Amino acid sequence: MARIDDLLARHLRIGLDTSPFIYLFERHPTYYPLVQPLFTQLRAPQFDAVTSVITLIETCVQPQRAGNNKLVEHYRHALMHAEQVRLLNITVEIADISVRLRAQHNIRVPDALQIAAAIDAGATLFVSNDKQLKRVSDIEIVVLDDLLNA
């Protein structure tokens, strides 16, 4: 976990993709030991973590598809009332940034929106598990798999 400490020491505002939340909520056997300390550290007052409503959508799709409304409400509540993470709406400004990111780096629309929201909020680090996002140079991208293999 020293690697997470090192990363956070260089960044005060952190953007989070959907995958860290899914790994946390589902206690993923491989990634939970990596993301749980991350979320714990993000409770410290010096950090400001952000994610967009895209995370709300992406975390709730599978439980909704399975008809698990209780889990949908649990995820929804956890994201909307998290003390350590601000949930950001998509604005026209964020859409404009995402257009540029998508055009320059050929990334998917949800990824472009997530990163654009983090950039717009002033984040300097974006935590994901999507290696394709490493081609984005506008913000430091950290891929969880890379931390596991470090």
C-alpha positions as CSV (number, residue, x, y, z in Angstrom):
1,M,0.0,0.0,0.0
2,A,3.0,2.3,0.1
3,R,2.4,3.0,-3.6
4,I,-1.1,4.4,-2.8
5,D,0.5,6.5,-0.1
6,D,3.1,7.8,-2.5
7,L,0.4,8.7,-5.1
8,L,-1.9,10.5,-2.7
9,A,1.1,12.4,-1.3
10,R,1.4,14.2,-4.7
11,H,-2.3,14.9,-5.2
12,L,-5.0,16.6,-3.2
13,R,-7.9,16.3,-5.6
14,I,-8.4,12.9,-7.1
15,G,-10.8,11.7,-9.8
16,L,-12.2,8.2,-9.5
17,D,-13.5,6.0,-12.3
18,T,-16.4,3.5,-11.7
19,S,-14.2,0.5,-11.2
20,P,-12.8,1.4,-7.8
21,F,-16.3,1.8,-6.5
22,I,-17.4,-1.6,-7.9
23,Y,-14.4,-3.3,-6.4
24,L,-15.1,-1.7,-3.0
25,F,-18.9,-2.4,-3.0
26,E,-18.5,-6.0,-4.2
27,R,-15.3,-6.6,-2.1
28,H,-13.5,-7.9,-5.2
29,P,-11.0,-10.5,-4.0
30,T,-8.1,-9.1,-6.1
31,Y,-8.8,-5.3,-5.9
32,Y,-10.6,-4.8,-2.6
33,P,-7.3,-4.9,-0.7
34,L,-6.1,-2.1,-2.9
35,V,-9.1,0.1,-3.0
36,Q,-10.3,-0.2,0.6
37,P,-7.2,1.6,1.9
38,L,-7.6,4.2,-0.9
39,F,-11.1,5.1,0.2
40,T,-10.1,5.1,3.8
41,Q,-7.3,7.6,3.1
42,L,-9.6,9.8,1.1
43,R,-11.5,10.5,4.3
44,A,-8.6,12.7,5.4
45,P,-9.6,16.3,5.3
46,Q,-6.8,17.3,2.9
47,F,-8.2,15.2,0.1
48,D,-11.0,16.0,-2.2
49,A,-12.2,13.0,-4.3
50,V,-14.6,13.3,-7.2
51,T,-16.5,11.1,-9.6
52,S,-19.3,11.9,-12.0
53,V,-22.9,10.6,-12.2
54,I,-21.6,8.2,-14.8
55,T,-20.4,6.2,-11.8
56,L,-23.9,6.1,-10.5
57,I,-25.2,4.8,-13.8
58,E,-22.5,2.2,-14.3
59,T,-22.6,0.8,-10.7
60,C,-26.4,0.4,-10.8
61,V,-26.9,-1.2,-14.2
62,Q,-26.1,-4.8,-13.3
63,P,-28.2,-4.8,-10.1
64,Q,-31.1,-3.2,-11.9
65,R,-30.8,-5.7,-14.7
66,A,-31.0,-8.5,-12.1
67,G,-34.0,-6.9,-10.5
68,N,-32.1,-6.2,-7.3
69,N,-33.7,-2.9,-6.4
70,K,-32.3,-3.1,-2.8
71,L,-28.8,-3.2,-4.1
72,V,-29.5,-0.3,-6.6
73,E,-30.7,1.8,-3.7
74,H,-27.7,0.8,-1.6
75,Y,-25.2,1.9,-4.3
76,R,-27.2,5.0,-5.0
77,H,-27.2,6.0,-1.4
78,A,-23.5,5.2,-0.9
79,L,-22.6,7.4,-3.9
80,M,-24.9,10.3,-3.2
81,H,-24.0,10.5,0.5
82,A,-20.3,9.6,0.5
83,E,-18.4,11.7,2.9
84,Q,-15.1,11.3,1.0
85,V,-16.3,11.6,-2.6
86,R,-18.2,14.3,-4.3
87,L,-20.6,13.2,-7.1
88,L,-20.5,15.6,-10.0
89,N,-23.2,16.4,-12.5
90,I,-22.3,16.6,-16.2
91,T,-22.3,20.2,-17.4
92,V,-21.9,21.7,-20.8
93,E,-18.3,22.6,-19.8
94,I,-17.6,19.0,-18.9
95,A,-19.2,17.9,-22.2
96,D,-16.9,20.3,-24.1
97,I,-13.8,18.9,-22.4
98,S,-15.0,15.3,-23.1
99,V,-15.4,16.1,-26.8
100,R,-11.8,17.2,-26.9
101,L,-10.6,14.2,-25.0
102,R,-12.6,11.8,-27.1
103,A,-11.3,13.4,-30.4
104,Q,-7.7,13.5,-29.3
105,H,-7.4,10.1,-27.5
106,N,-10.2,8.0,-29.1
107,I,-11.7,7.0,-25.8
108,R,-15.3,5.9,-25.1
109,V,-17.8,8.6,-24.3
110,P,-18.4,7.5,-20.6
111,D,-14.6,7.5,-20.1
112,A,-14.2,10.9,-21.7
113,L,-17.0,12.3,-19.4
114,Q,-15.5,10.8,-16.3
115,I,-12.1,12.2,-17.0
116,A,-13.5,15.5,-18.1
117,A,-15.5,15.8,-14.9
118,A,-12.3,15.2,-12.9
119,I,-10.3,17.7,-14.9
120,D,-13.1,20.3,-14.6
121,A,-13.1,19.8,-10.8
122,G,-9.3,20.4,-10.7
123,A,-8.2,16.9,-10.1
124,T,-4.6,16.0,-10.9
125,L,-4.9,12.2,-10.6
126,F,-7.5,9.8,-12.1
127,V,-7.8,6.3,-10.7
128,S,-9.2,3.6,-13.0
129,N,-8.5,0.1,-14.1
130,D,-8.7,0.8,-17.8
131,K,-5.3,0.7,-19.5
132,Q,-6.7,2.5,-22.6
133,L,-7.0,5.6,-20.5
134,K,-3.3,5.9,-20.0
135,R,-3.1,7.6,-23.5
136,V,-4.8,10.6,-21.9
137,S,-2.1,13.1,-21.0
138,D,-4.3,15.9,-19.5
139,I,-4.3,14.3,-16.1
140,E,-2.2,11.6,-14.4
141,I,-3.9,8.3,-14.9
142,V,-3.3,5.4,-12.5
143,V,-4.4,1.9,-13.5
144,L,-5.0,-0.4,-10.5
145,D,-3.6,-3.4,-12.3
146,D,-0.3,-1.5,-12.6
147,L,-0.3,-1.0,-8.8
148,L,-0.9,-4.7,-8.3
149,N,2.1,-5.5,-10.5
150,A,4.4,-2.9,-9.0
